[in-house]
Amino acid sequence: MARHRNGWNRALHVVGVPLAPILLVAFLVTGHFWLAAAAFVLGYGLQWIGHRIEGNSMRDSFEGHVVRVLTAPFRLVRSRS
């Protein structure tokens, strides 16, 4: 909870945490796959904004680790020069 002391961060988490799974499942059940993906991104995006307001990063969280692992194949390879 030390990473969630700011009121705005907590408020964005109160909205973002349930938004992601509830709308994700609802849109998947109804066959709206793009809306399901958007709900997931929006829910986590709100939480990310909250952490930026708080002044901390999601890098040191479990979710941050998962995002780094999942996005590793899409990152540009930096050349050594």
C-alpha positions in Angstrom: 0.0 0.0 0.0 3.0 2.3 0.2 2.7 2.8 -3.5 -0.9 4.0 -3.2 -0.9 6.9 -0.8 -1.9 9.6 -3.1 -5.7 10.1 -3.3 -5.8 10.4 -7.1 -3.8 7.2 -7.4 -6.2 5.4 -5.1 -9.2 6.8 -7.0 -7.8 5.7 -10.4 -7.2 2.2 -9.0 -10.7 2.0 -7.6 -12.0 2.5 -11.1 -9.3 0.7 -13.1 -8.9 -2.5 -11.1 -12.5 -3.6 -11.5 -12.9 -2.1 -14.9 -10.3 -4.3 -16.5 -11.6 -7.8 -15.6 -15.4 -7.0 -15.5 -15.6 -5.3 -18.9 -13.0 -7.7 -20.3 -15.2 -10.7 -19.5 -18.5 -8.9 -20.5 -17.1 -8.0 -23.9 -15.6 -11.4 -24.5 -18.9 -13.1 -23.7 -20.8 -10.8 -26.1 -18.2 -11.3 -28.8 -16.9 -7.7 -28.8 -13.2 -8.7 -28.8 -11.8 -5.2 -29.7 -13.8 -3.7 -26.9 -12.5 -6.4 -24.5 -9.0 -5.5 -25.4 -9.7 -1.8 -25.0 -11.3 -2.3 -21.6 -8.2 -4.2 -20.4 -5.9 -1.5 -21.7 -8.1 1.3 -20.2 -8.2 -0.4 -16.8 -4.5 -0.8 -16.6 -3.9 2.5 -18.2 -5.8 4.3 -15.4 -3.7 2.4 -12.9 -0.5 3.4 -14.7 -1.6 7.1 -14.7 -2.2 6.8 -10.9 1.3 5.5 -10.4 2.8 8.3 -12.5 0.8 10.8 -10.4 2.1 9.1 -7.2 5.6 9.4 -8.6 6.4 5.7 -8.6 6.7 3.2 -11.3 5.0 -0.1 -12.1 8.5 -1.5 -13.0 9.0 -2.8 -9.4 5.6 -4.5 -9.3 4.6 -8.0 -10.5 2.5 -6.4 -13.2 5.4 -4.4 -14.4 7.5 -7.6 -14.7 4.7 -9.3 -16.7 4.4 -6.3 -19.1 8.2 -6.3 -19.6 8.2 -10.0 -20.4 5.2 -9.8 -22.8 6.6 -6.8 -24.6 10.2 -8.0 -24.9 9.7 -9.4 -28.5 8.3 -6.1 -29.7 11.1 -3.8 -28.4 13.6 -2.4 -30.8 17.0 -4.0 -30.6 19.5 -1.3 -29.9 22.7 -1.6 -31.9 26.0 -1.4 -30.1 28.1 1.3 -31.6 
